[in-house]
Amino acid sequence: MAKIKKFRDYVSVFIGKGMWVNDHDNWFVRLVKRGCSQLYTAGRLFIKKELIDYATSLAFSTIFAIVPMVALLFAIAQGFGFGNYIESSVRDVFSSQPQIAEEILNLSKSYLTNAQGYVVIGFGIILMLYSITMLIRNVEHVFNMIWDVESYRPLKRMLTEYVAMLFILPILIIIISGINIFSYNVANSLQGYEMLGPMAKFLIQISPFLFMTVVFICMYVLIPNTRVRVSTAILPAILASLFMSALQYIYVHGQILLSSYNRIYGSLAALPLFMLWMLFVWYIILFFAQYNYASQNHEDFMFNLQSSHVSHRYRMRMSAVILKMIFKRFANGESPMTAFDIKKATNYPISIIKELLTQLCRANILSENITAKSEDESTYQPAEDIARISLAEMIKRMEDLHDVTMSDLQCETGDKDIDTILTDFDACYQQFLTEMGKKKIY
């Protein structure tokens, strides 16, 4: 028991402080500590943001939208005469679930037939595009929440990018299928060579893993409506691909253990297993998306572990500093600032900066917009004449966002002396803010 308690205390100290301090450590220890702190942060945020529930929602949304999506890809590819490539790609993706693959293909073809049979032919296509767009929209919403982004892409840009993606995707599948066929032919022609033959065979074997990694990198970089560095998305994408490969292995070999289950339910057994597989797929995708966020903002989270303990006084100070920089840029006719610009100038944690910027926008002191400077990141500028915003006005508006009085709660302290003291304090505080109203932020 003593050893268990000692180990538990060591783990508690390591999580609370040890893995966040890198003083006098060699490069390997620092790397291990950084990895542990990032995984811990990702796991903590994964639970805090209730991503398990969002993964469940996305799993069911994907199941409902997968048939229209495959139908659309099949229709586009068939228009170019390459529908067979889409069929082979679907079978490759669901290689561990051949029954599901055949059902998806059959339902997709039936979906296209029914869509063409509507009195208004365009209605079937619109319904198909709507179900796919809503799935992508929901995925973007969850990724934005992971990255603490509250603004969506503009409607025009969203429609342009989504439609372009839907039409480019089948072309990419066709190109990749052609590359695979070419690679297999090259590998077969090199079998007689002692070194090149095994090397080509190995590259062919890992090509699905590499392709999956590239897909995850594209997802983690392109879906969030903010700037995500490719360098920080590589490791999460590789880890996500490893876990996906492990999931496929477990799924294939796990069906042997469920042979009695298959005998009872027959072909119906494939559906709940497919739903369970899809659920774990989204667990993996969202967890490593959160890990990507923790990796890119690692230095901020070294402080953010205690960000909830930042006092109201220091939050007001930070808000004033942020406003002064934004007002100064505006008065000098310079381009507006982004959250990352403010982080570089102040070294404040990005999570607190975004929280304060959101509150300043809600207080109608700042306005958020997207400019040509950065299509993927919001910029901030004054919402009204900067001469009207004093330090006292800023404090008053920020506090009014959460201003709940005792009368609002319909209760009293029950102590007249305390009520009198608090009333006098409020009067003095309001008088102080009135005097401070003469001091401008910029």
C-alpha positions in Angstrom: 0.0 0.0 0.0 2.9 2.4 0.8 4.4 1.8 -2.6 1.1 2.4 -4.3 0.5 5.6 -2.3 4.1 6.8 -3.1 3.5 6.1 -6.8 0.2 7.9 -6.8 1.8 11.0 -5.1 4.6 11.0 -7.7 2.1 10.9 -10.5 0.0 13.7 -8.9 3.1 15.9 -8.5 4.3 15.1 -12.0 0.9 16.0 -13.6 0.5 19.1 -11.4 4.0 20.6 -11.8 6.7 18.2 -12.9 5.8 17.9 -16.6 5.4 21.7 -17.0 8.9 22.6 -15.7 11.9 21.9 -18.0 14.7 23.5 -16.0 18.0 21.6 -16.3 16.5 18.8 -18.3 18.2 17.2 -21.3 16.5 17.3 -24.7 15.0 13.8 -24.3 13.4 14.5 -20.9 12.1 17.8 -22.2 10.6 16.0 -25.2 8.9 13.4 -23.0 7.5 16.1 -20.7 6.2 18.2 -23.6 4.5 15.1 -25.0 2.9 14.2 -21.7 1.7 17.7 -21.0 0.2 18.0 -24.5 -1.6 14.6 -24.1 -2.8 15.6 -20.7 -4.1 19.0 -21.9 -5.8 17.3 -24.9 -7.5 14.7 -22.7 -8.6 17.4 -20.2 -10.1 19.6 -22.9 -11.6 16.6 -24.6 -13.6 15.9 -21.5 -14.3 19.5 -20.6 -15.7 20.4 -24.0 -17.8 17.2 -24.0 -16.4 16.0 -27.3 -17.6 12.4 -26.5 -21.2 13.7 -27.0 -20.2 15.5 -30.2 -18.5 12.4 -31.5 -21.7 10.5 -31.0 -23.7 13.1 -32.8 -21.3 13.2 -35.7 -21.3 9.4 -36.0 -25.0 9.3 -36.5 -24.9 12.3 -38.9 -22.2 10.6 -40.9 -24.3 7.4 -41.1 -27.3 9.3 -42.4 -25.2 11.4 -44.9 -22.9 8.7 -46.1 -25.3 7.3 -48.8 -26.0 10.8 -50.3 -22.3 11.6 -50.2 -21.2 8.4 -52.0 -24.2 8.9 -54.5 -23.0 12.4 -55.3 -19.3 11.3 -55.8 -20.5 8.3 -57.9 -22.7 10.6 -60.0 -19.8 13.1 -60.7 -17.3 10.3 -61.4 -19.8 8.5 -63.6 -20.2 11.6 -65.7 -16.5 11.3 -66.6 -16.8 7.6 -67.1 -14.9 6.6 -64.0 -17.7 5.3 -61.7 -15.9 2.0 -61.2 -13.0 3.9 -59.4 -15.5 5.2 -56.8 -16.8 1.7 -56.2 -13.3 0.3 -55.7 -12.5 3.2 -53.4 -15.6 2.5 -51.2 -14.7 -1.2 -51.0 -11.1 -0.3 -50.0 -12.3 2.1 -47.3 -14.7 -0.5 -45.9 -12.4 -3.4 -46.6 -13.0 -4.8 -43.1 -16.8 -4.5 -43.6 -17.6 -5.8 -47.1 -21.3 -6.2 -46.3 -21.5 -2.5 -45.4 -19.6 -1.5 -48.5 -22.0 -3.4 -50.8 -25.1 -1.9 -49.0 -23.7 1.6 -49.3 -23.1 1.1 -53.0 -26.5 -0.4 -53.6 -28.3 2.3 -51.7 -26.3 5.0 -53.4 -27.3 3.8 -56.9 -30.9 3.5 -55.7 -30.7 7.0 -54.3 -29.5 8.4 -57.7 -32.3 6.5 -59.4 -35.0 7.9 -57.1 -33.5 11.4 -57.3 -33.8 11.4 -61.1 -37.5 10.3 -60.8 -38.7 13.4 -58.9 -41.3 15.6 -60.7 -38.9 18.4 -60.1 -35.5 16.7 -60.9 -33.5 19.4 -59.1 -35.3 18.7 -55.8 -33.4 15.4 -55.4 -30.1 17.0 -56.1 -30.8 19.8 -53.6 -31.8 17.3 -50.9 -28.6 15.4 -51.6 -26.4 18.5 -51.3 -28.3 19.7 -48.2 -27.6 16.5 -46.3 -23.9 16.6 -47.2 -23.5 20.3 -46.5 -25.1 20.0 -43.1 -22.7 17.2 -42.2 -19.7 19.2 -43.2 -21.2 22.2 -41.4 -21.6 20.2 -38.2 -18.0 19.0 -38.5 -16.8 22.5 -38.9 -18.8 23.6 -35.9 -17.1 21.0 -33.7 -13.6 21.8 -35.0 -14.2 25.5 -34.4 -15.3 24.7 -30.8 -12.1 22.7 -30.4 -10.1 25.7 -31.5 -12.2 28.3 -29.5 -13.4 29.9 -32.7 -16.9 31.4 -32.5 -17.3 32.7 -36.1 -18.3 30.6 -39.1 -17.0 31.1 -42.6 -19.1 33.6 -44.6 -22.0 31.9 -46.5 -20.5 32.8 -49.9 -17.2 31.4 -49.0 -18.7 28.3 -47.4 -20.8 27.4 -50.4 -17.8 28.0 -52.8 -15.4 25.8 -50.8 -17.9 23.0 -50.0 -19.1 22.7 -53.6 -15.5 22.8 -54.9 -14.5 20.1 -52.4 -17.4 17.9 -53.5 -16.5 18.1 -57.2 -12.7 17.9 -56.6 -12.9 14.8 -54.3 -14.0 12.3 -57.0 -11.3 13.6 -59.3 -8.7 13.1 -56.6 -10.0 9.5 -56.0 -9.6 8.8 -59.7 -6.1 10.2 -59.7 -5.1 8.2 -56.6 -6.6 5.0 -58.1 -4.5 5.6 -61.2 -1.4 6.1 -59.1 -2.1 2.9 -57.2 -2.4 0.9 -60.4 0.8 2.4 -61.8 2.6 1.7 -58.5 1.5 -1.9 -58.4 2.7 -2.3 -62.0 6.1 -0.8 -61.1 6.4 -3.0 -58.0 5.7 -6.1 -60.0 8.3 -5.2 -62.6 10.9 -4.7 -59.8 10.3 -8.0 -58.1 13.4 -9.5 -59.8 15.7 -6.9 -58.2 17.2 -7.8 -54.8 16.9 -4.4 -53.1 14.4 -2.5 -55.2 11.8 -5.3 -55.1 11.3 -5.5 -51.3 11.5 -1.7 -51.0 8.8 -1.2 -53.6 6.6 -3.8 -51.9 7.1 -2.1 -48.5 6.1 1.3 -50.0 3.0 -0.3 -51.5 2.1 -1.7 -48.1 2.4 1.6 -46.2 0.8 3.7 -48.9 -2.8 3.4 -47.3 -1.3 4.6 -44.0 0.5 7.5 -45.8 -2.7 8.5 -47.6 -4.7 8.3 -44.4 -2.1 10.6 -42.7 -2.4 13.2 -45.5 -6.2 13.1 -45.2 -6.0 13.8 -41.5 -3.5 16.6 -42.0 -5.9 18.2 -44.5 -8.8 17.9 -42.1 -6.9 19.4 -39.1 -5.5 22.3 -41.1 -8.4 23.2 -43.5 -11.6 22.6 -41.5 -11.2 25.0 -38.5 -12.0 28.6 -39.4 -8.6 29.8 -38.1 -4.9 29.5 -38.8 -3.5 26.1 -38.1 0.2 25.4 -38.7 0.9 22.3 -40.9 3.9 21.5 -38.7 1.8 21.0 -35.6 -0.8 18.9 -37.5 1.7 16.2 -38.7 2.2 14.4 -35.4 -1.5 14.3 -34.5 -2.3 13.1 -38.0 0.3 10.3 -37.8 -1.0 9.2 -34.3 -4.6 9.3 -35.6 -3.6 7.1 -38.5 -2.0 4.6 -36.2 -5.1 4.4 -34.0 -7.3 4.0 -37.1 -5.1 1.1 -38.3 -5.3 -0.4 -34.8 -9.1 0.0 -34.9 -9.3 -1.7 -38.2 -7.2 -4.6 -36.9 -9.3 -4.9 -33.8 -12.5 -4.8 -35.8 -11.5 -7.5 -38.3 -10.1 -9.9 -35.6 -12.9 -9.0 -33.2 -15.5 -10.4 -35.5 -14.1 -13.9 -34.9 -15.0 -13.5 -31.2 -18.5 -12.3 -32.2 -19.3 -15.3 -34.5 -22.2 -16.4 -32.2 -23.6 -12.8 -32.4 -23.5 -13.0 -36.2 -25.3 -16.4 -36.2 -28.1 -15.0 -34.1 -28.6 -11.7 -36.0 -27.3 -12.7 -39.5 -26.7 -9.8 -41.9 -28.3 -7.4 -39.4 -25.3 -7.8 -37.1 -23.2 -5.6 -39.6 -25.2 -2.5 -38.8 -24.6 -2.1 -35.0 -21.0 -3.1 -35.5 -20.7 -0.4 -38.2 -22.3 2.2 -36.0 -19.8 1.3 -33.2 -16.9 1.5 -35.6 -18.0 4.9 -36.8 -18.3 6.1 -33.2 -14.8 5.2 -32.4 -13.6 6.7 -35.7 -15.0 10.1 -34.5 -13.5 9.6 -31.1 -10.1 9.3 -32.7 -10.6 12.2 -35.1 -11.8 14.6 -32.4 -9.3 13.6 -29.8 -6.3 14.2 -32.1 -7.8 17.4 -33.4 -7.8 18.5 -29.7 -4.3 17.3 -29.4 -3.3 19.4 -32.4 -4.8 22.4 -30.7 -2.9 21.6 -27.4 0.3 21.2 -29.4 0.0 24.5 -31.3 -0.8 26.4 -28.1 1.4 24.4 -25.7 3.1 27.5 -24.1 -0.2 29.1 -23.4 -1.6 26.1 -21.6 1.5 26.0 -19.3 -0.1 29.1 -17.9 -3.7 28.3 -18.7 -3.8 25.5 -16.2 -4.6 28.2 -13.7 -6.2 30.7 -16.0 -9.5 30.4 -14.1 -7.7 31.9 -11.1 -6.8 35.1 -12.9 -8.4 37.9 -10.9 -11.0 40.3 -12.2 -8.5 43.1 -11.6 -5.9 41.6 -13.9 -8.4 40.8 -16.5 -9.4 44.5 -16.6 -5.7 45.4 -16.9 -5.2 43.0 -19.8 -8.4 44.3 -21.5 -7.1 47.9 -21.2 -3.7 46.9 -22.7 -5.4 45.1 -25.6 -7.8 48.1 -26.2 -4.9 50.6 -26.2 -3.0 48.6 -28.9 -6.1 48.2 -31.1 -7.1 51.9 -30.6 -3.5 53.0 -31.4 -3.5 51.0 -34.7 -6.8 52.4 -35.6 -5.8 56.0 -34.9 -2.6 55.6 -37.0 -4.5 54.2 -39.9 -2.8 50.8 -39.6 -4.3 47.4 -40.4 -6.5 46.0 -37.6 -5.0 43.4 -35.2 -5.8 39.7 -34.9 -5.7 37.6 -31.7 -2.3 36.2 -32.7 -0.9 39.8 -33.3 -1.9 40.6 -29.8 -0.3 37.5 -28.5 3.0 38.4 -30.2 2.9 41.9 -28.7 1.8 41.0 -25.2 2.8 37.3 -24.7 -0.6 36.8 -23.1 -2.1 33.3 -23.4 -4.1 33.1 -26.6 -7.1 31.5 -24.8 -7.4 34.5 -22.5 -6.9 36.9 -25.3 -9.8 35.3 -27.3 -12.0 35.3 -24.2 -11.4 39.0 -23.5 -11.8 39.9 -27.2 -15.2 38.1 -27.2 -16.3 40.0 -24.1 -15.1 43.3 -25.6 -17.2 42.6 -28.7 -20.2 41.7 -26.6 -19.8 45.0 -24.7 -19.9 46.8 -28.1 -16.4 48.3 -27.6 -14.8 46.3 -30.4 -16.2 44.8 -33.6 -15.0 41.5 -35.1 -14.6 41.2 -38.9 -12.7 39.3 -41.6 -10.5 41.3 -43.8 -8.2 40.6 -46.8 -5.3 40.3 -44.4 -6.4 36.9 -43.2 -9.4 35.1 -44.6 -9.1 32.4 -41.9 -8.8 34.7 -38.9 -10.9 37.5 -37.4 -9.5 41.0 -36.9 -10.7 43.5 -34.4 -11.2 47.3 -34.5 -13.2 49.9 -32.5 -17.0 49.6 -32.7 -17.4 53.4 -32.0 -15.5 56.6 -31.6 -12.4 55.8 -29.5 -12.7 59.3 -27.8 -15.9 58.1 -26.1 -14.3 55.0 -24.6 -12.6 55.8 -21.3 -11.1 53.4 -18.9 -14.2 53.7 -16.6 -16.5 53.1 -19.6 -14.7 49.9 -20.5 -14.9 48.6 -16.9 -18.5 49.5 -16.6 -19.5 47.8 -19.9 -17.4 44.7 -19.1 -19.0 44.4 -15.6 -22.5 45.0 -17.0 -22.1 41.8 -19.1 -22.4 39.8 -15.8 -24.2 42.3 -13.7 -26.7 40.4 -11.5 -28.1 42.3 -8.5 -29.8 41.0 -5.3 -33.1 42.3 -6.6 -32.6 40.3 -9.8 -32.2 37.2 -7.7 -35.2 38.3 -5.6 -33.3 37.7 -2.4 -31.6 39.7 0.4 -28.6 39.2 2.6 -30.8 39.2 5.7 -28.3 41.5 7.5 -29.1 45.2 7.4 -25.6 46.2 8.4 -24.0 44.3 5.6 -26.6 45.7 3.1 -25.7 49.2 4.2 -22.0 48.6 3.9 -22.4 47.1 0.4 -24.6 49.9 -0.7 -22.0 52.5 0.5 -19.3 50.5 -1.3 -21.3 50.5 -4.6 -21.9 54.3 -4.3 -18.1 54.9 -3.7 -17.2 52.6 -6.6 -19.6 54.4 -9.0 -18.2 57.8 -7.9 -14.7 56.5 -8.5 -15.7 55.3 -12.0 -17.2 58.7 -12.7 -13.9 60.4 -11.8 -12.0 57.9 -13.9 -14.2 58.7 -16.9 -11.9 61.6 -17.8 -9.0 59.3 -18.4 -9.1 58.0 -22.0 -7.6 54.6 -23.0 -5.9 56.3 -26.0 
